[in-house]
């Protein structure tokens, strides 16, 4: 079991935006943390997609 975190830091999941359009099976997801007080919008980071073999934009999903 994961322990509950108190405070402003929360765990978020980033999912590739280009992977769905490519039609290839599978998903590219990353797990990271963000400070809820400083970053109120959803995260958008450039991360490596191993299925597409290139760096793509990954957006935070709920």
C-alpha angles and dihedrals in degrees: 000000000000116000121240115254120219122208137032100319116097133177115245134185120225119204129191116254097200097049095074091052093051094063094223118137122254133035137257111224135165129192119216142149130248136186106248094202096052099035111043096160124073116276122251115188135167108241136166117265108206094195094054092034094225142086112270138172114271118197130200115258128200 
